[in-house]
Amino acid sequence: MATLRLEEGALFARISEILSESFEVDSGAIHPGAHLVDDLDLDSIDAIDLAVKLEEETGLEVSEKEIRKIAIVQDVVDLVLARLGAS
């Protein structure tokens, strides 16, 4: 269980870096419950760009259906963890 938490923490940190660097999101605004649209001002094009960045980072393809289900930062973390666990 501690390993999962470590992986989740590292993944959250990397996703935070991506959001901050690629989308110029204030790192102080990024937390697991931050809403990508309402809190971080991302739009649908940004969501696609985020999916591409995740694919580059992990090698996993993220479907349009999966992208539509993402609302908060924790959803991104959970998606990647689930996909990495299933692969």
Biotite code that builds the C-alpha atoms (Angstrom):
import biotite.structure as struc

atoms = struc.array([
    struc.Atom([0.000, 0.000, 0.000], chain_id="A", res_id=1, res_name="MET", atom_name="CA", element="C"),
    struc.Atom([2.834, 2.435, 0.744], chain_id="A", res_id=2, res_name="ALA", atom_name="CA", element="C"),
    struc.Atom([4.238, 1.782, -2.725], chain_id="A", res_id=3, res_name="THR", atom_name="CA", element="C"),
    struc.Atom([0.966, 2.884, -4.307], chain_id="A", res_id=4, res_name="LEU", atom_name="CA", element="C"),
    struc.Atom([0.994, 6.074, -2.278], chain_id="A", res_id=5, res_name="ARG", atom_name="CA", element="C"),
    struc.Atom([4.568, 6.786, -3.320], chain_id="A", res_id=6, res_name="LEU", atom_name="CA", element="C"),
    struc.Atom([3.718, 6.171, -6.980], chain_id="A", res_id=7, res_name="GLU", atom_name="CA", element="C"),
    struc.Atom([0.585, 8.293, -6.676], chain_id="A", res_id=8, res_name="GLU", atom_name="CA", element="C"),
    struc.Atom([2.539, 11.109, -5.032], chain_id="A", res_id=9, res_name="GLY", atom_name="CA", element="C"),
    struc.Atom([5.241, 11.017, -7.684], chain_id="A", res_id=10, res_name="ALA", atom_name="CA", element="C"),
    struc.Atom([2.635, 10.937, -10.427], chain_id="A", res_id=11, res_name="LEU", atom_name="CA", element="C"),
    struc.Atom([0.750, 13.865, -8.891], chain_id="A", res_id=12, res_name="PHE", atom_name="CA", element="C"),
    struc.Atom([4.019, 15.804, -8.705], chain_id="A", res_id=13, res_name="ALA", atom_name="CA", element="C"),
    struc.Atom([4.770, 15.125, -12.384], chain_id="A", res_id=14, res_name="ARG", atom_name="CA", element="C"),
    struc.Atom([1.242, 16.046, -13.479], chain_id="A", res_id=15, res_name="ILE", atom_name="CA", element="C"),
    struc.Atom([1.545, 19.244, -11.447], chain_id="A", res_id=16, res_name="SER", atom_name="CA", element="C"),
    struc.Atom([4.790, 20.044, -13.276], chain_id="A", res_id=17, res_name="GLU", atom_name="CA", element="C"),
    struc.Atom([3.130, 19.431, -16.636], chain_id="A", res_id=18, res_name="ILE", atom_name="CA", element="C"),
    struc.Atom([0.183, 21.675, -15.753], chain_id="A", res_id=19, res_name="LEU", atom_name="CA", element="C"),
    struc.Atom([2.465, 24.404, -14.452], chain_id="A", res_id=20, res_name="SER", atom_name="CA", element="C"),
    struc.Atom([5.010, 24.315, -17.272], chain_id="A", res_id=21, res_name="GLU", atom_name="CA", element="C"),
    struc.Atom([2.826, 23.509, -20.278], chain_id="A", res_id=22, res_name="SER", atom_name="CA", element="C"),
    struc.Atom([-0.310, 25.425, -19.396], chain_id="A", res_id=23, res_name="PHE", atom_name="CA", element="C"),
    struc.Atom([1.159, 28.190, -17.221], chain_id="A", res_id=24, res_name="GLU", atom_name="CA", element="C"),
    struc.Atom([-0.988, 27.182, -14.259], chain_id="A", res_id=25, res_name="VAL", atom_name="CA", element="C"),
    struc.Atom([0.071, 28.648, -10.912], chain_id="A", res_id=26, res_name="ASP", atom_name="CA", element="C"),
    struc.Atom([1.593, 25.719, -9.033], chain_id="A", res_id=27, res_name="SER", atom_name="CA", element="C"),
    struc.Atom([-0.082, 26.947, -5.835], chain_id="A", res_id=28, res_name="GLY", atom_name="CA", element="C"),
    struc.Atom([-3.497, 26.380, -7.419], chain_id="A", res_id=29, res_name="ALA", atom_name="CA", element="C"),
    struc.Atom([-2.784, 22.742, -8.253], chain_id="A", res_id=30, res_name="ILE", atom_name="CA", element="C"),
    struc.Atom([-4.115, 20.223, -5.748], chain_id="A", res_id=31, res_name="HIS", atom_name="CA", element="C"),
    struc.Atom([-5.891, 16.866, -6.150], chain_id="A", res_id=32, res_name="PRO", atom_name="CA", element="C"),
    struc.Atom([-9.363, 18.439, -5.974], chain_id="A", res_id=33, res_name="GLY", atom_name="CA", element="C"),
    struc.Atom([-8.621, 21.340, -8.322], chain_id="A", res_id=34, res_name="ALA", atom_name="CA", element="C"),
    struc.Atom([-11.136, 21.420, -11.169], chain_id="A", res_id=35, res_name="HIS", atom_name="CA", element="C"),
    struc.Atom([-9.296, 21.613, -14.485], chain_id="A", res_id=36, res_name="LEU", atom_name="CA", element="C"),
    struc.Atom([-11.768, 24.060, -16.056], chain_id="A", res_id=37, res_name="VAL", atom_name="CA", element="C"),
    struc.Atom([-13.156, 26.067, -13.141], chain_id="A", res_id=38, res_name="ASP", atom_name="CA", element="C"),
    struc.Atom([-10.022, 26.309, -10.981], chain_id="A", res_id=39, res_name="ASP", atom_name="CA", element="C"),
    struc.Atom([-7.135, 25.974, -13.452], chain_id="A", res_id=40, res_name="LEU", atom_name="CA", element="C"),
    struc.Atom([-8.749, 27.651, -16.487], chain_id="A", res_id=41, res_name="ASP", atom_name="CA", element="C"),
    struc.Atom([-8.048, 24.816, -18.912], chain_id="A", res_id=42, res_name="LEU", atom_name="CA", element="C"),
    struc.Atom([-10.306, 24.427, -21.938], chain_id="A", res_id=43, res_name="ASP", atom_name="CA", element="C"),
    struc.Atom([-11.122, 21.522, -24.262], chain_id="A", res_id=44, res_name="SER", atom_name="CA", element="C"),
    struc.Atom([-8.035, 22.133, -26.410], chain_id="A", res_id=45, res_name="ILE", atom_name="CA", element="C"),
    struc.Atom([-5.895, 22.102, -23.265], chain_id="A", res_id=46, res_name="ASP", atom_name="CA", element="C"),
    struc.Atom([-7.483, 18.768, -22.300], chain_id="A", res_id=47, res_name="ALA", atom_name="CA", element="C"),
    struc.Atom([-6.370, 17.282, -25.614], chain_id="A", res_id=48, res_name="ILE", atom_name="CA", element="C"),
    struc.Atom([-2.899, 18.742, -25.150], chain_id="A", res_id=49, res_name="ASP", atom_name="CA", element="C"),
    struc.Atom([-2.784, 17.262, -21.651], chain_id="A", res_id=50, res_name="LEU", atom_name="CA", element="C"),
    struc.Atom([-3.734, 13.850, -23.054], chain_id="A", res_id=51, res_name="ALA", atom_name="CA", element="C"),
    struc.Atom([-0.908, 14.113, -25.590], chain_id="A", res_id=52, res_name="VAL", atom_name="CA", element="C"),
    struc.Atom([1.547, 15.037, -22.832], chain_id="A", res_id=53, res_name="LYS", atom_name="CA", element="C"),
    struc.Atom([0.367, 12.066, -20.754], chain_id="A", res_id=54, res_name="LEU", atom_name="CA", element="C"),
    struc.Atom([0.845, 9.785, -23.746], chain_id="A", res_id=55, res_name="GLU", atom_name="CA", element="C"),
    struc.Atom([4.380, 11.145, -24.212], chain_id="A", res_id=56, res_name="GLU", atom_name="CA", element="C"),
    struc.Atom([5.158, 10.638, -20.505], chain_id="A", res_id=57, res_name="GLU", atom_name="CA", element="C"),
    struc.Atom([3.631, 7.183, -20.066], chain_id="A", res_id=58, res_name="THR", atom_name="CA", element="C"),
    struc.Atom([3.339, 5.650, -23.514], chain_id="A", res_id=59, res_name="GLY", atom_name="CA", element="C"),
    struc.Atom([-0.378, 5.097, -22.869], chain_id="A", res_id=60, res_name="LEU", atom_name="CA", element="C"),
    struc.Atom([-3.005, 6.231, -25.322], chain_id="A", res_id=61, res_name="GLU", atom_name="CA", element="C"),
    struc.Atom([-5.793, 8.198, -23.697], chain_id="A", res_id=62, res_name="VAL", atom_name="CA", element="C"),
    struc.Atom([-9.117, 7.938, -25.505], chain_id="A", res_id=63, res_name="SER", atom_name="CA", element="C"),
    struc.Atom([-11.497, 10.822, -26.125], chain_id="A", res_id=64, res_name="GLU", atom_name="CA", element="C"),
    struc.Atom([-14.017, 9.048, -23.878], chain_id="A", res_id=65, res_name="LYS", atom_name="CA", element="C"),
    struc.Atom([-11.463, 8.980, -21.041], chain_id="A", res_id=66, res_name="GLU", atom_name="CA", element="C"),
    struc.Atom([-10.614, 12.648, -21.576], chain_id="A", res_id=67, res_name="ILE", atom_name="CA", element="C"),
    struc.Atom([-14.282, 13.592, -21.214], chain_id="A", res_id=68, res_name="ARG", atom_name="CA", element="C"),
    struc.Atom([-14.440, 11.878, -17.797], chain_id="A", res_id=69, res_name="LYS", atom_name="CA", element="C"),
    struc.Atom([-11.583, 13.950, -16.379], chain_id="A", res_id=70, res_name="ILE", atom_name="CA", element="C"),
    struc.Atom([-12.786, 16.869, -14.261], chain_id="A", res_id=71, res_name="ALA", atom_name="CA", element="C"),
    struc.Atom([-10.238, 17.311, -11.462], chain_id="A", res_id=72, res_name="ILE", atom_name="CA", element="C"),
    struc.Atom([-6.499, 16.767, -11.095], chain_id="A", res_id=73, res_name="VAL", atom_name="CA", element="C"),
    struc.Atom([-7.076, 13.571, -9.081], chain_id="A", res_id=74, res_name="GLN", atom_name="CA", element="C"),
    struc.Atom([-9.020, 12.158, -12.061], chain_id="A", res_id=75, res_name="ASP", atom_name="CA", element="C"),
    struc.Atom([-5.864, 12.511, -14.159], chain_id="A", res_id=76, res_name="VAL", atom_name="CA", element="C"),
    struc.Atom([-3.786, 10.741, -11.498], chain_id="A", res_id=77, res_name="VAL", atom_name="CA", element="C"),
    struc.Atom([-6.380, 7.966, -11.115], chain_id="A", res_id=78, res_name="ASP", atom_name="CA", element="C"),
    struc.Atom([-6.638, 7.455, -14.865], chain_id="A", res_id=79, res_name="LEU", atom_name="CA", element="C"),
    struc.Atom([-2.901, 7.046, -15.317], chain_id="A", res_id=80, res_name="VAL", atom_name="CA", element="C"),
    struc.Atom([-2.604, 4.772, -12.276], chain_id="A", res_id=81, res_name="LEU", atom_name="CA", element="C"),
    struc.Atom([-5.471, 2.592, -13.497], chain_id="A", res_id=82, res_name="ALA", atom_name="CA", element="C"),
    struc.Atom([-4.079, 2.400, -17.016], chain_id="A", res_id=83, res_name="ARG", atom_name="CA", element="C"),
    struc.Atom([-0.556, 1.606, -15.840], chain_id="A", res_id=84, res_name="LEU", atom_name="CA", element="C"),
    struc.Atom([-1.942, -1.079, -13.551], chain_id="A", res_id=85, res_name="GLY", atom_name="CA", element="C"),
    struc.Atom([-3.945, -2.608, -16.384], chain_id="A", res_id=86, res_name="ALA", atom_name="CA", element="C"),
    struc.Atom([-1.086, -2.659, -18.875], chain_id="A", res_id=87, res_name="SER", atom_name="CA", element="C"),
])
